[in-house]
Structures are given as structure tokens and as C-alpha cells.
Amino acid sequence: MGLLQEGRAIPGYHVERYLGEGAFAEVYRVKHPHLGRQAMKVFKTQGPQAEAALLTRLTHPNVVRVYEAGTLQTTAGTRSFLTMEYVAGGTLHRHWATPRPAPLPTTQTVRTVREVAHGLAAAHQERPPILHLDITPQNILIDQAGRARLSDFGLAKVANPDPRKPRGSVTLAFAPPESLLGAQAESCASDVWALGAIAYLLLTDTYPYPAGASRRTPPPRPSALNSEVDQVLDEIVLDALAPNPTRRTPNALVLARQLVEYEGAVR
């Protein structure tokens, strides 16, 4: 049984339907009497509400907007929740997984990754920076206008140089080497690596590091798997995937600027 029941009213909202769940929360489509449809994330445990506090600071066209945070009664007792924009277009993973004979067009991939990088840059430019820490194709939504929107800051935290602090579960295919080794503190460069892994996947239909592969050396160049990828785009993606975070593209703003410059050069 879910935390909320479809068709039931809760204070301030009507629960329309269950949308899905992640490691931390269940998501429902709800309707506010004045603001219309929204997505409501209900956490499986008593918290955290830190995500809400972080996200309410972020307003950017490429970040899903958070409206309200609080607690409510669920089938499992009192739980934290937050409400956010309802984006009807589906996830990037769903768009990528649609059957097709070749990888997505390079121009489409560059635009999508650039849009996500711009949204992520808004978080990285906070002082101290806000890290997402679980960027995956499932956490990127594509709205009905085709615009990419970064969502689900379920692991988000203010950057902290202490590598000893624990973190939650992550999606291993998009986890940077330092996250798996636990030897270095996470940084903006950790998010850049995840976005680089997504770019690689979209360009090649292949994960940069198959399960069990060492992440100590760079993966094959994307151009080796997709002839539409040129040397400049190769370098942008591989710089984002550098195993050593000190040699990696340092933050999302730098990555976004690289992609803007690339788009301008190939037009």
C-alpha cells in the first residue's frame, strides 16, 4: 500500500494518482484548489526536509520549482512532503529508451545536456554550492516544449569538504569514481561527472563504464562509437569524465559555457 490513497483528499490537496517512487520517496500527482496540478513527493522516512530547504532557494527555467514543504499523515504515520511543478512530458530516460535505429541526434543531446548544465549551474553558484549528487536520466524531466528540467535533489546537500560524512544510495552507472572510492570529498565536479556520463550515454547508447569496469582511466572516445561526434565534443565529454576530480571540468557553469560555445561553432 502506498503512503497516500488515490482519489482521497488531504489538507490543501486532492490526490489524483500515484506516479512512481525512488529510494527516498513516493511521488503523486495532486491538485491544489487554486494552483492546479502539482507533483507531491512524500518521503518514506520522517525526513529529510533539507532537500526542500535547498530547493526553495533555486529558481531557474531548467530546475523543477518547489512550492511547499511540510508534514502530513500517511498510511505509515507522519511523513515529510514537498510539492513541486508537475512536468507532464516524462523523463529523459523514457525519451532515450524509445526504440530507434541510432543514437539521438548530436544536436539534441548537446542541447539537452547544456540545458541541464545551466540548471545545475544555478545550484553550483550558491554560496556554499549546492550539490545534486544523484543526476541520472530518470531525474531529468523533459517538458512538453522539449526543455530539460533537473529534478529530484534527493541527495542534495551544501558542499562540505568532509569526506567522512555518509551519503545515501546513488545510481552506480552515474556515480563518479571518488564517490565509489570514498577517498575524497564530493564537489561540484562530482555532479559534472554524472552529467558527462549522461552525455556519453546519449551520444553512444553505451555507458562509459560497464558494470565492474575500472573508472581509473578514461573510456573510449564517443566518436569511436558515433561518427556524428567530432573531436571538440569528444574533449568536452571526456574532460567532464576525467577520473581525477582536480583535472575534471570544475563545475556546471564551465560545462554549460563549453557547450554554448560548441553549439555556436557548429551552426
GINOR-V776344 format. One record per run of one state. SS is the DSSP state (H for helix, E for strand, - for the rest). FROM is the first residue (numbers start at 1). TO is the last residue. If there is no record, write none. Layout:
BEGIN
{{SS:FROM:TO} {SS:FROM:TO}}
END
This chain:
BEGIN
{{-:1:8} {E:9:10} {-:11:12} {E:13:21} {-:22:24} {E:25:32} {-:33:35} {E:36:43} {-:44:49} {H:50:55} {-:56:62} {E:63:63} {-:64:65} {E:66:74} {-:75:76} {E:77:85} {-:86:90} {E:91:91} {H:92:97} {-:98:105} {H:106:124} {-:125:129} {E:130:131} {-:132:136} {H:137:139} {E:140:142} {-:143:147} {E:148:150} {-:151:156} {E:157:158} {-:159:171} {H:172:174} {-:175:176} {H:177:181} {-:182:187} {H:188:204} {-:205:221} {H:222:224} {-:225:230} {H:231:240} {-:241:244} {H:245:247} {-:248:251} {H:252:266} {-:267:267}}
END
